[in-house]
Amino acid sequence: MKKLMTLTVNGIKHEVAVEPRRTLLELIREDLGLTGTKKGCGIGDCGACTVLVDEVPTFSCLMLALQADGCKVETIEGLTENGELSKLQEAFVKHGAIQCGYCTPGMIMTSTELLRHNPNPTEHEIRHAISGNLCRCTGYQKIVEAVTACGSETETGEEKS
């Protein structure tokens, strides 16, 4: 039997009826049509499905949708402003931190939360933050470089030298 719930996704309030066994990932992708969040392993090992739930990086494949009742959820689609990529998304492109792109949404969501709470993280802090996100293409170095560059940007958008 479906249960009615309310959540805010990328600033938009949604009232939806969901089956108790439905995951937040299924709700995001199938019910709301936000397919940027990827389904990887389905068991919380890869991080491809990472979204921010009340500003906490969360594997949406492991969270039941009903657990997000009343929560604020942010997906990769919510990072763009006026159709423009966020600074972090641009840094991923600029530094070649995207190859197949499958891990990219989860990596960016995890790194977004890191940068919001620690605008200039060390390489160690970045690697620790993304340790729950697997990437089989880049070897992580380009991802670390992109997050470092984004974190070291000045107010004018130029990288520190």
C-alpha positions in Angstrom: 0.0 0.0 0.0 1.4 3.4 -1.0 2.1 6.1 1.5 1.9 9.8 0.9 5.1 11.8 1.6 6.5 15.2 1.0 10.1 16.2 0.2 11.9 19.1 -1.5 14.1 18.1 -4.4 16.4 20.8 -5.8 14.2 23.5 -4.2 10.9 22.1 -5.5 8.4 20.6 -3.1 6.9 17.3 -4.2 4.1 15.4 -2.6 4.2 11.8 -3.8 2.7 8.4 -3.0 5.3 5.7 -2.7 5.5 2.0 -2.0 7.2 1.4 1.4 10.0 -0.7 -0.3 10.8 2.0 -2.9 14.3 3.5 -2.7 15.0 7.2 -2.8 17.0 6.5 -6.0 13.9 5.0 -7.7 11.8 7.9 -6.6 14.4 10.4 -7.9 15.0 8.7 -11.3 11.6 7.0 -12.1 9.0 9.2 -10.4 10.7 12.6 -10.6 12.5 12.0 -13.9 15.9 13.2 -12.6 18.2 10.8 -14.3 21.5 12.5 -13.5 21.7 10.4 -10.3 23.1 7.0 -11.4 22.3 3.5 -10.3 25.6 1.6 -10.0 25.9 -1.4 -7.7 22.6 -1.0 -5.8 24.3 -2.1 -2.5 26.1 1.1 -1.4 29.6 0.2 -2.6 30.1 2.5 -5.6 28.6 5.9 -4.7 27.2 6.6 -8.1 23.8 7.3 -6.6 25.1 9.9 -4.0 22.7 12.8 -3.4 22.6 15.3 -0.6 19.9 14.7 2.0 19.7 17.6 4.3 23.2 18.4 3.2 24.6 15.0 4.0 26.0 12.8 1.2 23.7 9.8 1.0 23.7 6.6 -1.1 20.2 6.9 -2.5 20.1 3.2 -3.4 20.2 2.3 0.3 17.7 4.9 1.6 14.1 4.1 1.5 12.1 7.0 -0.1 9.9 7.2 2.9 12.9 8.0 5.1 13.3 11.2 3.1 9.8 12.4 4.1 10.1 16.1 5.1 13.8 16.2 3.9 15.6 18.5 1.5 17.3 16.5 -1.3 19.8 17.9 -3.7 20.7 16.0 -6.9 23.3 16.8 -9.6 20.6 18.6 -11.6 20.2 21.1 -8.7 23.7 22.4 -9.0 23.2 24.3 -12.2 22.1 27.9 -12.0 20.3 29.5 -15.0 21.4 26.6 -17.1 25.0 27.1 -16.2 27.2 24.4 -14.7 28.5 25.0 -11.1 32.1 25.9 -10.6 32.8 22.4 -9.5 31.1 20.9 -12.6 33.2 23.2 -14.8 36.4 22.2 -12.9 35.6 18.5 -13.5 35.3 19.2 -17.3 38.4 21.5 -17.4 40.6 19.0 -15.5 39.5 15.9 -17.4 37.9 14.5 -14.2 35.1 13.0 -16.3 35.7 10.1 -18.6 32.8 7.6 -18.9 30.9 10.0 -16.5 29.1 7.3 -14.6 30.7 8.1 -11.2 30.7 11.9 -11.9 27.3 12.8 -10.4 28.1 11.0 -7.1 31.7 12.4 -7.0 30.4 15.9 -7.6 27.7 15.7 -5.0 30.2 14.4 -2.4 32.7 17.1 -3.4 30.1 19.8 -3.3 29.3 19.0 0.3 33.0 18.9 1.1 33.6 22.4 -0.4 30.6 23.9 1.2 32.0 23.0 4.7 35.7 23.2 3.8 36.4 25.6 1.0 40.1 24.8 0.8 40.5 21.1 1.5 43.9 19.3 1.4 44.5 16.5 -1.0 44.1 14.1 2.0 40.7 15.6 3.0 39.5 15.3 -0.6 40.6 11.7 -0.9 39.0 10.9 2.4 35.7 12.6 1.4 35.4 10.7 -1.9 36.6 7.4 -0.5 33.0 6.1 -0.7 32.8 6.8 -4.5 34.4 4.4 -7.0 35.9 5.5 -10.3 37.3 3.0 -12.7 38.4 5.5 -15.4 40.4 8.4 -14.0 42.5 6.9 -11.2 41.2 9.7 -8.9 44.0 12.1 -9.5 42.1 14.3 -12.0 39.1 14.3 -9.7 41.4 15.5 -6.8 42.9 18.2 -9.1 39.4 19.4 -10.1 38.2 19.7 -6.5 41.5 21.3 -5.4 41.3 23.9 -8.2 37.7 24.7 -7.4 38.5 25.1 -3.8 41.4 27.4 -4.5 39.5 29.7 -6.8 39.4 33.4 -5.7 36.3 35.6 -5.7 37.1 36.6 -9.3 37.0 33.0 -10.4 40.7 32.8 -11.1 42.9 30.1 -9.8 45.5 31.0 -7.2 49.0 30.6 -8.5 
